[in-house]
Amino acid sequence: MKIISANLNLMIKACEKASKVILRDFNEVENLQVSKKGPRDFVTKTDKNVEKILIDELSKNRKNYSFITEETGKINNSNKEIFWIIDPIDGTNNFIHSIPHFAISIALKIKDEIVIGLVFDPLRNDIFYAEKDNGSFFNNHRIRVSKKNNLDDCLFATNHDLARNTSLNIRHTGCAALDLSYVGAGKFDGYFHDEINLWDIAAGVLIIREAGGIVDRFDESGNKKINLRASNGIIHEKMLSNIVKF
């Protein structure tokens, strides 16, 4: 079995505990308390419960680490150079409609650099993870990005409505964390999105980079929305040329 750090082990244990709430509520979404947070952005009672569990579990052994979370925002503790970045349910719209495609996403950022990324699919019990300079893994098996170099053979993911303006073969799955993980695992060949939040992509970005792919540089401080471009690297420039009007 792959030897992992104490911080990554803590992240996995926190996800396993939080996933019990997700699994319990998934088939009862009609009974959930759902409130609109925006035209196409929802928050559920489950989101808040899962986030609380993750914060509580991660804080037990790392009381001084700070947080950047989707629901709560920034939580400054004594160590303001180390942040847990949490999206309790990436793909909330899928979740509340009983579509089985969503994930927990946690990253660890030290001095504005993402050093650990974890994406946990609770329904499939699948774990994608990466640690800086130690590679990317899916259920403890090493993963690599694809080697495709012909755009016609490639499959891309995005959550952006304007993607219809490109000729690329595209899927809209509604879960950025899993989309990025799938790029790292060679299932997708690229991912692009404008105006996305750090907590949606922080873990997946490291998974792609450690799997040999390319992610364009962006502000990892979490202070602004992100325009993200990621790929297997081989087709990166071709992808960028194809979405120049995006």
C-alpha positions in Angstrom: 0.0 0.0 0.0 1.2 3.5 -0.8 2.7 5.2 2.3 0.9 8.5 2.8 1.5 11.5 5.1 -0.2 12.0 8.4 -2.1 15.0 7.0 -3.4 13.0 4.1 -4.5 10.2 6.4 -6.3 12.7 8.5 -8.1 14.1 5.4 -9.2 10.6 4.3 -10.5 9.7 7.8 -12.5 13.0 7.9 -14.0 12.3 4.5 -15.0 8.8 5.5 -16.8 10.1 8.5 -18.5 12.9 6.6 -19.6 10.6 3.8 -21.9 8.8 6.2 -24.1 11.9 6.3 -24.0 12.2 2.5 -25.0 8.6 2.0 -27.8 8.8 4.6 -29.3 11.9 2.9 -28.7 11.1 -0.8 -31.8 9.0 -1.3 -33.9 11.4 0.8 -33.2 14.6 -1.1 -36.9 15.5 -1.3 -37.0 15.9 2.4 -33.9 18.0 2.7 -34.1 21.7 3.6 -32.9 23.4 0.4 -32.5 27.1 0.0 -31.4 29.0 -3.0 -28.0 30.7 -2.8 -28.1 31.9 -6.4 -29.9 31.2 -9.7 -28.0 27.9 -10.2 -26.2 27.5 -7.0 -27.9 25.7 -4.1 -26.9 25.0 -0.5 -28.4 22.2 1.4 -28.6 21.2 5.0 -26.3 18.3 4.1 -23.6 20.7 2.7 -23.5 22.5 6.1 -23.5 19.3 8.1 -20.7 17.8 6.1 -18.6 20.9 6.2 -19.0 21.0 10.0 -17.8 17.4 10.4 -14.8 18.0 8.1 -13.8 21.1 10.1 -14.2 19.4 13.4 -12.3 16.3 12.3 -9.4 18.2 10.7 -9.2 20.5 13.7 -8.8 17.7 16.3 -5.2 17.1 15.5 -4.4 20.4 13.7 -6.0 23.0 15.9 -3.8 25.9 14.6 -4.5 25.4 10.8 -6.8 27.9 9.1 -9.7 27.1 6.7 -11.1 28.3 3.4 -14.5 26.7 2.9 -17.4 27.1 0.5 -20.2 27.5 3.1 -18.4 29.3 6.0 -15.7 31.2 4.1 -12.3 32.0 5.6 -11.6 30.8 9.2 -8.4 32.3 10.5 -6.7 30.3 13.3 -3.2 30.9 14.8 -1.4 29.5 11.7 -2.4 31.8 8.8 0.1 30.3 6.4 -1.5 26.8 6.3 -5.1 26.4 5.1 -7.4 23.5 4.6 -9.5 24.3 1.5 -12.9 22.5 1.7 -15.8 21.9 -0.7 -18.2 19.7 1.3 -20.2 18.6 -1.7 -18.9 19.6 -5.1 -21.8 19.0 -7.4 -24.6 20.1 -5.0 -27.1 20.5 -7.9 -26.5 16.9 -8.8 -26.9 15.8 -5.2 -30.2 17.5 -4.7 -31.6 15.9 -7.8 -30.4 12.4 -6.9 -27.9 12.4 -9.7 -25.0 10.2 -8.5 -22.1 12.4 -9.4 -20.6 14.6 -6.7 -17.7 14.5 -4.3 -16.0 15.9 -1.2 -12.9 18.0 -2.1 -10.2 18.9 0.4 -6.8 20.5 -0.3 -4.0 21.6 2.0 -2.3 24.9 1.1 1.0 26.0 2.7 2.3 29.5 1.9 0.0 29.8 -1.2 1.1 26.5 -2.6 -1.3 23.4 -2.7 0.7 20.5 -1.3 -2.1 17.8 -0.8 -5.3 17.3 -2.8 -8.0 14.7 -2.1 -11.3 14.1 -4.0 -13.6 11.5 -2.4 -16.6 10.1 -4.3 -18.8 8.8 -1.4 -21.2 6.8 -3.6 -18.5 4.8 -5.3 -16.1 4.9 -2.3 -13.4 6.2 -4.7 -10.5 8.2 -3.6 -8.3 10.4 -5.8 -5.3 12.0 -4.1 -2.0 13.6 -4.6 0.9 14.9 -2.5 3.4 17.4 -4.0 6.3 15.6 -5.7 4.9 12.2 -4.8 2.5 11.5 -7.7 -1.2 11.0 -8.1 -3.2 8.0 -7.0 -6.7 6.5 -7.5 -7.6 4.0 -4.7 -3.8 3.6 -4.0 -3.0 2.9 -7.7 -0.7 5.4 -9.5 -2.5 7.3 -12.2 -1.3 9.3 -15.2 -2.9 11.7 -17.6 -3.7 10.5 -21.1 -1.2 10.5 -24.0 -3.7 11.6 -26.7 -2.5 14.2 -29.1 -5.4 14.5 -31.6 -8.2 16.8 -30.5 -10.7 14.6 -32.4 -9.9 11.7 -30.2 -10.1 13.7 -27.0 -12.9 14.2 -24.5 -13.1 17.5 -22.5 -15.1 18.6 -19.5 -16.4 22.0 -18.5 -19.3 23.4 -16.5 -19.4 26.6 -18.7 -22.5 27.4 -20.7 -20.5 29.0 -23.5 -18.7 25.8 -24.3 -21.3 25.2 -27.0 -19.2 27.6 -29.1 -16.4 25.2 -29.5 -16.0 22.1 -31.7 -14.4 20.1 -28.9 -16.0 16.9 -27.7 -17.4 18.0 -24.4 -19.2 16.7 -21.3 -21.0 18.8 -18.7 -21.0 16.7 -15.5 -21.7 19.3 -12.9 -18.7 18.3 -10.6 -15.4 20.1 -11.2 -13.6 18.1 -8.6 -14.3 14.8 -10.3 -13.8 16.3 -13.8 -10.3 17.3 -12.8 -9.6 14.0 -11.1 -10.7 12.2 -14.3 -8.2 14.3 -16.3 -5.5 13.1 -13.9 -6.6 9.6 -14.4 -6.7 9.9 -18.2 -10.4 9.6 -18.5 -10.8 13.2 -19.7 -8.1 14.9 -21.7 -8.7 18.4 -20.6 -10.9 20.8 -18.5 -11.6 24.5 -18.8 -13.8 26.9 -16.9 -14.1 30.6 -16.2 -14.9 32.3 -12.9 -14.6 29.2 -10.7 -13.9 29.1 -7.0 -10.7 27.9 -5.4 -12.5 25.3 -3.3 -14.0 23.7 -6.4 -10.6 23.0 -8.1 -7.8 23.1 -5.5 -7.5 19.4 -4.9 -8.0 18.4 -8.5 -5.4 20.8 -9.8 -2.7 19.1 -7.7 -4.0 15.7 -8.9 -3.5 16.7 -12.5 -0.1 18.2 -12.0 1.2 15.2 -10.1 -0.2 12.9 -12.8 1.9 14.7 -15.4 -0.6 17.2 -16.8 -0.6 20.9 -17.1 -2.7 23.5 -15.3 -2.2 27.1 -16.2 -1.0 29.2 -13.3 -3.6 31.1 -11.2 -3.9 32.9 -7.9 -3.9 30.2 -5.3 -4.7 32.6 -2.5 -8.4 32.2 -3.0 -9.0 36.0 -3.2 -10.7 35.9 -6.6 -12.5 33.8 -9.2 -10.3 31.6 -11.3 -10.1 31.0 -15.1 -8.9 27.5 -15.3 -7.3 25.6 -18.2 -6.0 22.1 -17.6 -5.0 19.2 -19.9 -2.8 16.2 -20.4 -0.2 18.7 -21.6 0.3 17.2 -25.0 -2.9 18.9 -26.5 -2.7 22.0 -24.2 -1.9 24.6 -26.9 -4.4 23.0 -29.3 -7.1 23.1 -26.7 -6.3 26.8 -25.9 -6.5 27.7 -29.6 -9.8 26.0 -29.9 -11.4 27.9 -27.0 -9.8 31.3 -27.8 -13.3 32.8 -28.2 -14.6 31.0 -25.1 
